[in-house]
Amino acid sequence: MKPYIVPFEKLKVGDVELVGGKNASIGEMIASLAALGVSVPGGFATTAHAYRDFLAQGGLDERIRAALANLDVDDIDRLTTVGAQIRGWMRETPFPERLHDELLDAWRRMGEGANFAVAVRSSATAEDLPEASFAGQQETFLNVRGAAHLLTCAHEVYASLFNDRAIAYRVHNRFDHAAVALSVGVQHMVRSDLGAAGVMFTLDTDSGFRGVVFITAAYGLGETVVQGAVNPDEFYVYKPALRAGRPPILRRNLGGKAIKMIYGEPGSDERVRTVEVAQSERLRFSLDDADILELARQALIIEDHYRIPMDIEWGKDGATGKIYILQARPETVQSRSSGRSIQRFTLKGRSKLLVSGRSIGQRIGAGHARVVKHIKDMGRVRAGDVLVADMTDPDWEPVMKRAAAIVTNRGGRTCHAAIIAREL
């Protein structure tokens, strides 16, 4: 009988086809790097077999294939309609009885009682490959408590394989919809709602320089950094100095950190909520030197193990002060560069400066400015426009591909939108 559930510690990096890139990497780190000092919260993953057996019920897979057969993903309105229809079908389809029972059994073994918190994450079998990040394509649910909420969130993760952004991304990157399966990762929560969290890369994301670890951090759960909802603190750590035991922190940039994501009120239906950060906290760095060095050390261990530049999500437990690695994936932009040539772009002319900010990447775009205030108005963006918005996230991917350039009001250089923009 093909397995439906596998504990993280029994997974290895080669199990991508079984549990997707994200969950395979979590298992690899728990099994191979824990003894070297990398701390990763435990849990389990559902398998691609479970997902495909779910889709086989009532010919759901055939209905999905027919709906996507002639879909033009550049027709935003049609994409929205078809995506919503498919997700509706998936929500209406119950889990097979065996999957339902094994999922709950594995969850109960994770903790005492029904009130412990888990993160319910997605992991696609074509995700986190060196040639495509699939960054933020599927859903993540934090602070999930109780059996009913676990099942609901797992169902939503399955349905999210057919988010509009995920459908469009697969088409643009020439992945067969039917060849991609989804794994649900259930992982113990880290109390970073009381501490800090963020993303780090084992290279400089703009230049590709591999001699640094680039860390972004903000207060609370890491989704605000990943989604680009905050301007995070930034830290650069010089790898050779770190390895030699010399002071390695090259630079600190203080971010705005205006909001943070924390747990919802106990007993409420709200799993997480966003609150403002006190002015005094905004003016302080969210990490001290000891935290920065500990993060950089763990990043080096991970990169040395995988032997490629890595994109790593982390959290600091505010109750214990301990640093945890939540997931790690290959970096997908600079690591593909040959490094043998440099392209330089120069403005041919100048005019009155209207607004300035921080650049991501090394190129120049020009076009008509298209100010989009809500995602429902994405269809207004035409090829060659400059997309201007308060913030983009992976839901905007279908039109990000059309834009000559993107201007946002918020978001750091390691958020999902920035990763996708650099890929494009």
C-alpha positions as CSV (number, residue, x, y, z in Angstrom):
1,M,0.0,0.0,0.0
2,K,1.4,3.4,-1.0
3,P,2.0,5.7,2.0
4,Y,-0.2,8.7,2.6
5,I,1.8,10.2,5.5
6,V,5.6,10.3,6.1
7,P,7.2,11.9,9.2
8,F,9.7,14.7,8.3
9,E,12.6,12.8,9.8
10,K,12.2,9.9,7.4
11,L,12.4,12.2,4.3
12,K,15.4,13.0,2.3
13,V,16.2,15.6,-0.4
14,G,15.6,13.0,-3.1
15,D,11.9,12.6,-2.1
16,V,10.7,15.6,-4.2
17,E,8.4,13.4,-6.3
18,L,6.9,12.0,-3.1
19,V,6.4,15.1,-0.9
20,G,7.5,18.1,-3.0
21,G,10.7,20.3,-2.7
22,K,9.8,22.1,0.4
23,N,8.9,19.1,2.6
24,A,11.8,17.0,1.2
25,S,14.2,19.8,2.2
26,I,12.7,20.0,5.7
27,G,13.2,16.2,6.1
28,E,16.7,16.4,4.7
29,M,17.7,19.1,7.3
30,I,16.1,17.3,10.2
31,A,17.8,14.0,9.3
32,S,21.2,15.3,8.2
33,L,21.9,18.7,9.8
34,A,20.4,18.6,13.3
35,A,23.6,17.1,14.7
36,L,25.5,20.0,13.1
37,G,23.4,22.7,14.8
38,V,20.6,23.4,12.4
39,S,17.3,23.5,14.4
40,V,14.1,22.6,12.3
41,P,10.6,22.1,13.9
42,G,9.3,18.6,13.4
43,G,6.1,17.3,11.9
44,F,4.9,15.2,8.9
45,A,4.0,15.5,5.2
46,T,1.2,14.0,3.1
47,T,2.4,12.3,-0.1
48,A,1.7,12.8,-3.8
49,H,-0.1,9.4,-3.7
50,A,-2.6,10.8,-1.3
51,Y,-3.1,13.9,-3.5
52,R,-3.6,11.8,-6.7
53,D,-6.0,9.4,-4.9
54,F,-8.0,12.5,-3.8
55,L,-8.2,13.8,-7.4
56,A,-9.2,10.4,-8.7
57,Q,-12.5,10.6,-6.8
58,G,-15.5,11.1,-9.1
59,G,-13.3,12.0,-12.1
60,L,-12.2,15.3,-10.5
61,D,-8.8,15.1,-12.3
62,E,-10.5,14.7,-15.7
63,R,-12.8,17.7,-15.0
64,I,-9.8,19.8,-14.1
65,R,-7.9,18.8,-17.2
66,A,-10.8,19.7,-19.4
67,A,-11.2,23.1,-17.8
68,L,-7.6,24.0,-18.3
69,A,-7.2,22.5,-21.8
70,N,-7.7,25.7,-23.8
71,L,-7.3,28.3,-21.1
72,D,-5.6,31.5,-22.1
73,V,-3.9,32.6,-18.9
74,D,-3.3,36.1,-20.2
75,D,-7.1,36.6,-20.3
76,I,-7.2,37.6,-16.6
77,D,-11.0,37.5,-16.3
78,R,-11.3,34.0,-17.8
79,L,-8.4,32.8,-15.6
80,T,-10.1,34.1,-12.5
81,T,-13.4,32.3,-13.5
82,V,-11.8,29.0,-14.3
83,G,-9.5,29.0,-11.2
84,A,-12.4,29.7,-8.9
85,Q,-14.5,26.9,-10.5
86,I,-11.7,24.3,-10.0
87,R,-11.0,25.4,-6.4
88,G,-14.8,25.1,-5.7
89,W,-14.8,21.5,-7.1
90,M,-11.8,20.6,-4.8
91,R,-13.4,22.0,-1.7
92,E,-16.6,20.0,-2.4
93,T,-14.6,16.8,-2.8
94,P,-14.1,15.1,0.6
95,F,-10.8,13.5,1.6
96,P,-10.6,9.7,1.1
97,E,-11.5,8.0,4.4
98,R,-8.0,6.6,4.8
99,L,-6.3,10.0,4.2
100,H,-8.7,11.6,6.7
101,D,-8.0,9.1,9.4
102,E,-4.2,8.9,8.9
103,L,-3.9,12.7,8.8
104,L,-5.6,13.0,12.1
105,D,-3.6,10.2,13.7
106,A,-0.3,11.8,12.6
107,W,-1.5,15.2,13.9
108,R,-2.5,13.7,17.3
109,R,1.0,12.1,17.7
110,M,2.5,15.6,17.4
111,G,1.2,16.9,20.7
112,E,-0.8,16.5,23.9
113,G,-4.4,17.6,23.8
114,A,-6.0,19.5,20.9
115,N,-4.7,23.0,21.6
116,F,-1.1,22.9,20.3
117,A,-0.4,25.1,17.3
118,V,0.9,23.9,13.9
119,A,1.7,25.5,10.6
120,V,0.0,23.9,7.6
121,R,2.2,24.4,4.5
122,S,2.1,23.5,0.8
123,S,4.8,21.7,-1.1
124,A,4.4,21.0,-4.8
125,T,6.4,18.3,-6.6
126,A,7.6,20.8,-9.2
127,E,8.4,23.4,-6.5
128,D,11.7,24.9,-5.4
129,L,13.6,23.5,-8.4
130,P,16.8,25.3,-9.3
131,E,15.2,26.6,-12.5
132,A,12.0,27.9,-11.0
133,S,11.1,29.0,-7.5
134,F,7.3,28.7,-7.6
135,A,7.7,31.2,-4.8
136,G,4.4,31.7,-2.8
137,Q,2.3,29.9,-5.4
138,Q,0.3,27.9,-2.8
139,E,-1.1,28.6,0.6
140,T,0.3,28.5,4.1
141,F,-1.8,28.6,7.3
142,L,-0.3,29.5,10.7
143,N,-1.5,28.9,14.2
144,V,-3.8,26.1,13.2
145,R,-5.4,24.4,16.3
146,G,-7.9,21.5,16.5
147,A,-8.8,18.7,14.2
148,A,-11.5,20.5,12.3
149,H,-9.2,23.5,11.5
150,L,-6.4,21.1,10.5
151,L,-8.7,19.3,8.0
152,T,-10.1,22.6,6.6
153,C,-6.6,24.1,6.1
154,A,-5.3,20.9,4.5
155,H,-8.2,21.0,2.1
156,E,-7.4,24.7,1.2
157,V,-3.8,23.8,0.6
158,Y,-4.9,21.2,-1.9
159,A,-7.2,23.7,-3.6
160,S,-4.4,26.3,-3.8
161,L,-2.5,24.3,-6.4
162,F,-5.1,25.9,-8.7
163,N,-4.8,29.5,-7.5
164,D,-4.9,31.8,-10.5
165,R,-1.2,32.7,-9.9
166,A,-0.2,29.0,-9.7
167,I,-2.1,28.2,-12.9
168,A,-0.5,31.1,-14.8
169,Y,3.0,30.4,-13.4
170,R,3.0,26.8,-14.5
171,V,1.8,27.8,-18.0
172,H,4.5,30.5,-18.3
173,N,7.2,28.1,-17.1
174,R,5.8,25.2,-19.3
175,F,5.0,22.8,-16.5
176,D,2.2,20.3,-17.2
177,H,-0.6,20.9,-14.7
178,A,-1.3,17.1,-14.4
179,A,2.3,16.3,-13.7
180,V,2.4,18.4,-10.5
181,A,1.1,17.0,-7.3
182,L,0.8,18.6,-3.9
183,S,2.0,17.6,-0.4
184,V,0.7,19.1,2.8
185,G,3.3,19.8,5.4
186,V,2.2,20.0,9.1
187,Q,4.9,21.5,11.3
188,H,5.1,22.6,14.9
189,M,4.8,26.4,15.2
190,V,7.7,28.5,16.4
191,R,6.6,31.4,18.7
192,S,8.1,34.0,16.4
193,D,4.9,36.0,17.0
194,L,6.7,36.9,20.3
195,G,10.1,37.3,18.6
196,A,11.2,37.9,15.0
197,A,11.3,36.1,11.7
198,G,12.4,36.6,8.1
199,V,14.3,35.3,5.1
200,M,18.0,35.0,4.4
201,F,20.0,34.2,1.2
202,T,23.5,32.8,1.1
203,L,24.5,35.4,-1.5
204,D,23.7,39.0,-2.3
205,T,20.4,38.9,-4.2
206,D,21.3,41.8,-6.5
207,S,24.9,41.3,-7.4
208,G,25.1,37.6,-7.0
209,F,28.2,38.0,-4.8
210,R,28.6,34.7,-2.9
211,G,30.8,36.0,-0.1
212,V,27.9,37.1,2.1
213,V,24.8,35.9,3.9
214,F,22.0,38.4,3.4
215,I,19.4,38.4,6.2
216,T,16.1,40.2,6.4
217,A,14.1,40.4,9.7
218,A,11.0,41.9,11.2
219,Y,9.0,41.4,14.4
220,G,6.3,38.7,14.6
221,L,5.5,35.9,12.2
222,G,7.5,35.8,9.0
223,E,4.6,36.1,6.6
224,T,4.8,39.9,6.7
225,V,8.4,39.7,5.3
226,V,7.6,37.0,2.8
227,Q,4.5,38.7,1.6
228,G,6.2,42.1,1.4
229,A,3.9,43.8,3.9
230,V,6.8,45.3,5.8
231,N,10.1,47.0,5.1
232,P,12.4,44.7,7.1
233,D,15.8,45.2,8.8
234,E,18.7,44.0,6.6
235,F,22.0,42.6,7.6
236,Y,25.0,41.5,5.6
237,V,27.4,38.9,7.1
238,Y,30.8,38.3,5.4
239,K,31.4,34.5,5.1
240,P,35.2,34.4,5.2
241,A,35.3,36.5,8.4
242,L,32.6,34.3,10.0
243,R,34.5,31.1,9.2
244,A,37.7,32.7,10.6
245,G,36.1,33.7,13.8
246,R,36.5,37.5,13.1
247,P,33.7,40.1,13.3
248,P,31.8,39.4,10.2
249,I,28.8,41.9,10.1
250,L,29.4,44.2,7.2
251,R,26.3,46.3,7.2
252,R,23.0,46.9,9.0
253,N,20.0,48.7,7.4
254,L,17.1,49.7,9.7
255,G,13.7,48.9,8.2
256,G,10.4,50.5,9.0
257,K,8.8,47.3,10.5
258,A,5.5,49.2,10.9
259,I,3.3,46.1,11.5
260,K,3.7,42.6,12.8
261,M,1.7,39.4,12.6
262,I,0.8,37.7,15.9
263,Y,-1.5,35.0,17.1
264,G,-5.2,35.7,17.1
265,E,-7.1,36.1,20.4
266,P,-7.6,32.7,22.2
267,G,-11.0,31.3,21.5
268,S,-11.6,33.5,18.4
269,D,-11.9,32.3,14.8
270,E,-9.0,34.5,13.9
271,R,-5.8,32.4,13.6
272,V,-3.5,35.4,13.2
273,R,-3.9,39.1,13.2
274,T,-1.8,42.1,12.2
275,V,-1.0,44.9,14.7
276,E,1.1,48.1,14.6
277,V,4.6,48.0,16.1
278,A,5.3,50.6,18.8
279,Q,7.5,53.5,17.6
280,S,10.3,52.6,20.0
281,E,10.5,49.1,18.6
282,R,10.5,50.3,15.0
283,L,13.7,52.4,15.8
284,R,15.5,49.3,17.1
285,F,16.9,46.4,15.2
286,S,14.8,43.3,15.5
287,L,17.9,41.1,15.9
288,D,21.0,41.5,18.1
289,D,24.5,40.5,17.0
290,A,24.3,37.1,18.6
291,D,21.1,36.3,16.6
292,I,22.7,37.5,13.4
293,L,25.8,35.3,13.9
294,E,23.7,32.3,14.8
295,L,21.5,32.7,11.7
296,A,24.6,33.1,9.5
297,R,26.2,30.0,11.0
298,Q,23.1,27.9,10.3
299,A,22.9,29.3,6.8
300,L,26.5,28.3,6.1
301,I,25.9,24.7,7.3
302,I,22.9,24.5,5.0
303,E,24.7,25.9,2.0
304,D,27.7,23.7,2.6
305,H,25.4,20.6,2.7
306,Y,23.5,21.5,-0.5
307,R,26.5,22.9,-2.3
308,I,24.4,25.7,-3.9
309,P,23.2,29.1,-2.9
310,M,20.1,28.8,-0.7
311,D,16.9,30.8,0.1
312,I,16.0,30.2,3.8
313,E,13.0,31.1,5.9
314,W,13.7,31.3,9.7
315,G,12.0,32.3,13.0
316,K,13.2,33.3,16.4
317,D,11.1,31.9,19.3
318,G,10.4,34.8,21.5
319,A,9.6,32.5,24.5
320,T,12.9,30.6,24.4
321,G,15.1,32.9,22.3
322,K,16.0,29.9,20.1
323,I,16.5,30.3,16.3
324,Y,14.8,27.8,14.0
325,I,15.0,27.2,10.3
326,L,11.5,26.8,8.9
327,Q,12.4,25.8,5.3
328,A,15.1,26.1,2.7
329,R,15.1,26.1,-1.1
330,P,17.6,26.7,-3.9
331,E,18.1,30.3,-4.9
332,T,16.7,30.6,-8.4
333,V,18.1,33.8,-10.0
334,Q,21.7,34.7,-9.4
335,S,22.8,31.0,-9.0
336,R,21.7,30.5,-12.7
337,S,24.0,33.3,-13.9
338,S,27.2,32.3,-15.5
339,G,29.1,35.1,-13.9
340,R,31.2,35.5,-17.0
341,S,29.6,38.7,-18.3
342,I,28.2,41.9,-16.9
343,Q,25.3,43.8,-18.5
344,R,25.1,47.5,-17.8
345,F,21.9,49.6,-18.5
346,T,22.1,53.4,-18.8
347,L,19.4,56.0,-18.9
348,K,19.5,57.9,-22.2
349,G,17.7,60.9,-20.9
350,R,16.4,62.4,-17.7
351,S,13.3,64.3,-16.6
352,K,11.8,65.6,-13.4
353,L,12.1,63.1,-10.6
354,L,8.7,62.2,-9.1
355,V,9.6,59.4,-6.7
356,S,12.7,57.5,-5.6
357,G,13.3,54.3,-3.7
358,R,15.4,51.1,-3.6
359,S,16.0,49.1,-6.7
360,I,15.7,45.3,-7.1
361,G,17.8,43.8,-9.9
362,Q,20.0,45.6,-12.3
363,R,17.8,46.6,-15.3
364,I,15.8,49.6,-16.5
365,G,12.2,49.6,-17.5
366,A,10.1,52.2,-19.2
367,G,6.4,52.5,-20.1
368,H,3.1,54.1,-19.2
369,A,2.5,54.2,-15.4
370,R,-0.5,52.1,-14.5
371,V,-1.6,52.7,-10.9
372,V,-3.5,49.6,-9.7
373,K,-5.2,50.0,-6.3
374,H,-6.8,46.5,-6.0
375,I,-6.1,43.1,-7.4
376,K,-9.5,43.0,-9.1
377,D,-8.2,45.7,-11.4
378,M,-5.1,43.7,-12.6
379,G,-6.7,43.3,-16.0
380,R,-6.1,47.0,-16.8
381,V,-2.3,46.4,-17.0
382,R,-1.2,46.1,-20.6
383,A,2.1,44.7,-22.0
384,G,4.9,47.2,-21.5
385,D,3.1,49.2,-18.7
386,V,4.9,50.1,-15.5
387,L,2.8,48.5,-12.8
388,V,2.5,50.8,-9.8
389,A,0.8,49.4,-6.6
390,D,1.0,49.7,-2.8
391,M,2.2,46.1,-2.7
392,T,2.2,43.1,-5.0
393,D,2.2,39.4,-3.9
394,P,2.2,36.2,-5.9
395,D,-1.5,36.7,-6.9
396,W,-0.3,39.4,-9.2
397,E,2.1,37.1,-11.1
398,P,-0.2,36.9,-14.2
399,V,0.3,40.6,-14.9
400,M,3.8,41.0,-13.5
401,K,5.0,39.1,-16.5
402,R,3.5,41.8,-18.8
403,A,5.0,44.8,-17.0
404,A,8.1,46.6,-18.2
405,A,8.8,47.5,-14.5
406,I,7.1,47.3,-11.1
407,V,6.9,50.0,-8.5
408,T,5.6,49.2,-5.0
409,N,5.2,51.2,-1.8
410,R,6.2,48.4,0.6
411,G,8.2,45.1,0.6
412,G,11.8,44.0,1.1
413,R,14.2,42.6,-1.4
414,T,13.5,39.0,-0.2
415,C,9.7,39.0,-0.4
416,H,8.0,36.6,-2.9
417,A,7.2,39.4,-5.3
418,A,10.8,40.5,-5.5
419,I,11.9,36.9,-6.1
420,I,9.4,36.5,-9.0
421,A,10.3,39.9,-10.4
422,R,14.0,39.0,-10.5
423,E,13.2,35.7,-12.2
424,L,11.2,37.6,-14.8
